[in-house]
Amino acid sequence: MMPDNDLDVRNQGPSGPYPKVQVGDQLPTFLLPSTANEQIGPATFKKRRNLVVVFFQDSSCEPCRKFLSEMIQRRDDYLDVDAEIIAVDLDSLDKARGLAMELNLPLPLLADPSGEAARQFIIPGSRGEVPKFSAFVADRFGEIYAEYLSSDAARLPSQDDILGWLHLIDIQCPECGVPEWPLEQPTV
């Protein structure tokens, strides 16, 4: 069973915002400044790691902060499926640094205050609005398998949904060795 993707904004009417990239497309390329004082983007991990690229509107978004904290709590689960998380704050680098320190993030947080990288993924709505949250799950070659966009930051995907896509990617990867899907034992 594939994870549920009920957060897709394509069903929200003509005013948008809409995803610019679709499942099956390649991740757009970008390089952004990070809290680790490096320029980082999807190409940094190409052919080495599966990716989850997460965009959130600002550092004060409480559901987004909670989502990031949950990702960090489940970091070992992400590492088990050979995935890297690229979290992009559409706020300034200073605010991203503050958030990274406050949440004690063990990964660099990228800053995109102009929204230039986000616009490669999302077509803004008729009034220029972008979703409060968006996430894209891609394999190590940059192919997008899942996209989540939400104008309501309280409706974010579960970590299990995202990890489900990463498990699916992992078992489809012929270069990764013989895959084993974790089977649940039937209860008697």
N, C-alpha and C positions, 0 to 999 in steps of 0.2 A: 504494500500500500504506500503510495506516495504521500508526502506531507501535504497538509491543507494549505492553500495559498489564498485565503479569503480576504487578504488585505490589499489586493491589487486595485489600484484606483481607476483602472480602465472602465469600471462599472459605475463611476460616480457622475456621469453626465458630461455635457459638452464643454463645460468651463475648464476642465482639467484640474490639476496637472496630470500629465500622462508620462509613462515610461518612454524614453527615447530609444532605449535598447530593449530587446525582447529576448525571451528564452531562446537559446540557440545562437545568439549573436556573440561576438567577441567583446570582452570588457574593453571599454575605451581606455586609452593611455593618458596618464597625467603624472606629474611629479608635484608634490606639495611639501612645504616645510613641516617638520614634525617637532614634537616636544623633545626628541632625542637629538635635535640640531642636525638632522639629515634631511635630504630630499628623498621622499619615499612615494612609491606608486605601485600599481599592479605589476609592472614589468620587473620590479625588484624581486618578485617571487616566481616569475614565469618559469615554467617547466620544473619547478622545485616544490611548490606548495599549492594545495587547493586554497581558494580565497573566499572570505566573507568580507565584502566591502559595505560598510555601514555609514550612512550619512545622517546627521541629526542637526536640526536647525540652530540650536544654541545650547550653551553650557548650562543654562538654568532649567532645561526641560527635565522635570523630575522623572517621568516614565523612561526617558532616554537614559538618564543616569542609572536608573534601576536596571535597565536592560544591559548596559555596559558592565555593571557590577555582577550581574548574573553570568555574563559571558566570561568574566574573569574567574568567577567561582567554578565555572565548568571548563576552564582553560585546558586541563588535562584531557578532557573529552575531545576538544578540538585538536589537540596535538596527536591524540590517538588516531585520528582520521587524516593526519598530515595536513592540517589546515592552519592558515594564518589569518588573523583578523586585521583588517585595515579600517580603523575608525576615523571618520572625518567629521570634524566640528565646523559648522558654517559660521563660526565666530572667529575672533582674532586669535593669533598664536598665543598671546598673553593669557587670554581666557582659557584656551585649551591647556596651557601649562598649569593653570590653577586647578582645572578640573582633574588633570592627570595626577597632580600631587594630592588633591583632596581624596580621590578614589584609590590612590596608591596603585595606579595602573602599571602592570608589568610589561606593557607594550606601548610603542609610541602612538601618540594621538596626533593626527594631521589637522592642519587648519586650512580652510578654504573660505576666507571672509568675503571674497568677491563672488563666490558661487560658481566660478568658471568650471571646475571639475564636475560639480553636481549637474550643471547644465549639459554635460556630455552624456549623462545618464537619464535626465528627466527633462521633458518639455514643460516649462512653467505654464500655469493656468492663464486664463485671459487677463487676470489682474497681476500677473507676474509672480504669483504665489508658488511655492514648492512645498512638497509634503514635509511635515514635521519630522518624519522618519522614513528612511528607505534602506533596504538591504538587498544585496545581490550576491548570490552564491555561485561560484564558478570553479571549474576544475583547474588543474595546474597548467593547462594550455590556454586558459582564458575564456573557455566557452561557458556562457551563462546557463545555469540549470534552473534557477529559481530567482524570482524578484518579489520583493515585498515593498509596498508603498502605502503610507497611511497619513492622511491629513489629521487624524485623531491620534495623538501620541499615546493615548491610553490603550490603543489597539495594536500592540506590537506582536510579532510572531513569537512563538515559544522557542526556547533553546532546543527543545526536542525536535521541532519542525526543521530548524536549520541543520541540526546534526543529522537528521534523517536524510536530508539531501546530500550531505557530505558522505554519509555511509553509502548511499546509492552511487555517488561518483566513485568512491573508493572501490566498490566491487566491480565497477565497469572498467577499471583501469588495467589494461593488459600488461603495462610496463611495471606495475606495482607487485607482481607476483600473483599467486593463486589467492583469490579473495575468499573470505569466509564471512558469510552473513551471520550475525549473532542471532541465533534462534531462541525463541522463548520456549521453555518446556511446557507442554500441555499439562494442565492440572487434572488430576483424576478424581 
